[in-house]
Amino acid sequence: MKTNMIRAGIVGLSGYTGLAVLEILLKHPQVRLTYISAHTTQGPVGEIWPQLAGRTDLTCEIFDVKKAIDQCEVIFLAVPHTSSIDITPPLLQAGKTVIDLSGDYRLKNAASYEKWYGHKHTDAKNLKSAVYGLPELYREKIKGAKLLSNPGCYPTAAILGILPTATSMTEEIASIIIDAKSGVSGAGKKTSPNLMFCEVNDNFKAYKVLTHQHSPEIESYLNQAAGKDLTLTFTAHLLPINKGILETIYIQLNKKTTAEKVHSLYSKFYKNEPFVRVRKLGAQPELKDVVDTNFCDLGIAVNEAGNLIIVTSVIDNLIKGAAGQAVQNFNIMNGFKETEGLL
């Protein structure tokens, strides 16, 4: 295990995810923050985010790749989708470790990336070598990663909610429907009329129906885990709250099962996972149970006919769905206790 503190930097401080990464790393005993940057925001961290005044004397500046290379060993990229493609190559070439929280390296096919993100992928070499950072599925690969592609928030809740059945009940699954709902912070901090207070408050809506960029991410990694193509339908909804994701997942079966059998499967599957909690049979998790934590809580139910499993999966979209999971991956990559800085 490494004992020296690791010099870390954050690119993208001005967004909600960048702030969440910063808050976690400031209390991480194995990290020394040495570099903070953003695309448009400059100044002392305590002025940008007043709640952090007195906790750090770092100053945010416009991103400078040379400074990042000189001052950091690991760089967290909390930048918008399509931005990491340009930033990542020189950092990796300089021998730095990159933990990317955008979607730029999640889809392993460049054509698929262009289709779903509307942008040409210009870093095919690193796209191929990037490790998908879902610890509960790829922990061993994460240990040796130099480029870590942090999962999306919706996919984290979805994959964790489905993984035990996808791997152990593969041939029994007929179809899967993921009914997902997220707080507004999941859309980032960009200005958009449909995200204004008067549009979101006292409202509830589906969006990007059949066109959401997280659909192929969920499909790709669940299909890999299952060893076959599963029939998946994903629909995202916007909740009039700041943060949190709740997904109700309907797993239709072609054979009968029982709630006890499924609950036992999930409990055993996640028995040694520090951040996945399976509720007792009959209990359902709520957003308030996980907001501001790195936990994913799961509730299990099976219909009377025994052919429909309903999984409720809840996470904090900015923590387990982004910054917390990024630090969890950082801990794995460096041989630290997985919960370091997160509990």
PyMOL commands that set and color helices and strands:
alter all, ss='L'
color gray80, all
select helices_A, chain A and resi 16-26+45-48+50-52+65-71+84-93+110-117+124-129+135-143+153-168+170-172+184-187+193-195+197-200+214-226+259-269+287-289+319-333
alter helices_A, ss='H'
color red, helices_A
select strands_A, chain A and resi 6-11+31-38+43-44+59-62+74-77+97-100+131-132+147-149+173-182+205-207+232-238+245-253+276-278+296-302+308-315
alter strands_A, ss='S'
color yellow, strands_A
deselect
rebuild
show_as cartoon
